[in-house]
Amino acid sequence: MDRFFSDEDWMLPAMPGMKMLPPAMDVYETEKEVIAEITAPGYDADKIDISVKNGILTVRGGMEAKKEEKDKNYWRKEIRKGSFERIVRLPAEVDESKVEATYDKGILKIAMPKTRKGKPENKIKVKTKIA
């Protein structure tokens, strides 16, 4: 028992029912598209579900647990299974039929081309008259 509490991160293994944290996500805008990048190392790209509808991006994915082998003497087992869901309102209107996603080195990149409606309006500067 002393060894368990002497470990610096003893709380993590002590909470086996803890839900997986959702992966980090960056959403940014270029002149022509809205981009979402999600850190998703270890996820199977074929099991990631992406949808864009009414200006909302939804990304769902899951990870299967590695099978615990009885002949191994695990001292620590932290690789867990679980799923995530990220839902984000997009900053501009996008063409939902032309969304593309790539997965490389644990980063899921979703490129969503903007529609003409999604361009910001031109701001008009109000001039003041000096009397």
C-alpha positions in Angstrom: 0.0 0.0 0.0 2.9 2.4 0.7 4.2 1.9 -2.8 0.8 2.9 -4.2 0.7 6.3 -2.4 4.4 7.1 -3.0 3.9 7.2 -6.7 3.6 10.8 -7.9 0.4 10.2 -10.0 -1.3 7.7 -7.8 -4.7 9.3 -8.3 -5.0 8.3 -12.0 -4.8 4.6 -11.5 -7.1 4.8 -8.5 -10.0 6.1 -10.6 -10.7 3.4 -13.1 -14.2 4.6 -13.9 -12.8 8.0 -14.9 -14.1 9.1 -18.3 -11.6 9.8 -21.1 -10.9 13.4 -21.6 -11.9 14.6 -25.1 -9.0 15.3 -27.4 -7.8 18.8 -27.8 -9.2 20.7 -30.8 -8.1 23.9 -32.7 -10.6 25.6 -35.0 -9.4 28.4 -37.2 -10.3 30.3 -40.3 -8.5 31.2 -43.4 -9.7 33.3 -46.3 -11.2 30.3 -48.1 -12.0 27.7 -45.4 -12.6 26.8 -41.8 -10.1 24.2 -40.4 -10.5 22.0 -37.4 -7.5 20.0 -36.1 -8.0 17.4 -33.4 -5.3 15.4 -31.5 -6.4 11.8 -31.8 -3.3 9.5 -31.5 -4.2 5.9 -31.2 -7.6 6.2 -32.8 -8.6 4.2 -35.9 -9.3 6.7 -38.7 -12.0 4.3 -40.1 -13.9 4.6 -36.8 -14.0 8.4 -36.6 -17.4 9.8 -37.6 -17.5 13.4 -38.9 -20.5 15.4 -39.8 -21.3 19.0 -40.6 -24.9 20.2 -40.5 -26.4 23.6 -40.1 -23.1 25.2 -39.2 -22.3 22.6 -36.5 -19.3 20.3 -36.7 -19.6 17.0 -34.9 -16.7 14.6 -34.5 -17.1 11.2 -32.7 -14.5 8.5 -32.2 -13.6 5.6 -30.1 -10.7 3.5 -29.0 -10.7 -0.2 -28.1 -8.8 -1.3 -25.0 -5.8 -3.5 -25.5 -6.6 -7.0 -24.3 -5.0 -7.6 -20.9 -2.7 -10.6 -21.1 -2.8 -12.9 -18.1 0.8 -13.9 -18.4 2.1 -10.3 -18.1 2.7 -8.9 -14.6 1.2 -5.4 -15.1 2.6 -2.9 -12.7 0.6 -0.1 -14.3 -2.1 -0.3 -16.9 -3.3 3.1 -18.1 -4.2 2.5 -21.8 -8.0 2.5 -21.7 -10.8 2.2 -24.1 -13.4 4.9 -24.5 -15.1 7.3 -26.9 -15.3 11.0 -27.4 -17.6 13.5 -29.0 -16.8 17.1 -29.9 -19.5 19.5 -31.1 -18.5 22.9 -32.3 -20.4 25.8 -33.9 -18.5 27.0 -36.9 -17.5 30.6 -37.3 -18.6 30.8 -40.9 -21.0 29.1 -43.3 -19.3 26.2 -45.1 -20.1 24.0 -48.1 -21.1 20.8 -46.3 -20.8 18.7 -49.4 -17.1 19.5 -49.9 -15.7 18.8 -46.4 -12.5 16.8 -46.4 -10.7 15.1 -43.6 -7.1 13.7 -43.3 -5.5 11.8 -40.5 -1.7 12.0 -40.2 0.6 11.2 -37.2 -2.3 11.4 -34.7 -3.7 14.6 -36.0 -7.2 14.7 -37.6 -7.5 17.7 -39.9 -11.0 18.7 -41.2 -11.0 21.3 -44.0 -14.4 22.9 -44.7 -14.6 25.3 -47.7 -16.5 28.5 -47.0 -19.5 29.5 -49.0 -19.9 33.0 -50.4 -22.5 33.6 -47.7 -19.9 32.8 -45.1 -17.7 35.8 -45.9 -17.8 38.5 -43.3 -19.6 41.7 -44.3 -17.6 44.8 -45.2 -17.5 47.1 -42.3 -18.3 50.7 -43.0 -16.5 53.4 -41.1 -18.7 56.1 -39.8 -17.3 59.6 -40.4 -17.9 62.3 -38.0 -18.4 66.0 -38.9 -16.5 68.5 -37.0 -18.4 71.8 -36.7 
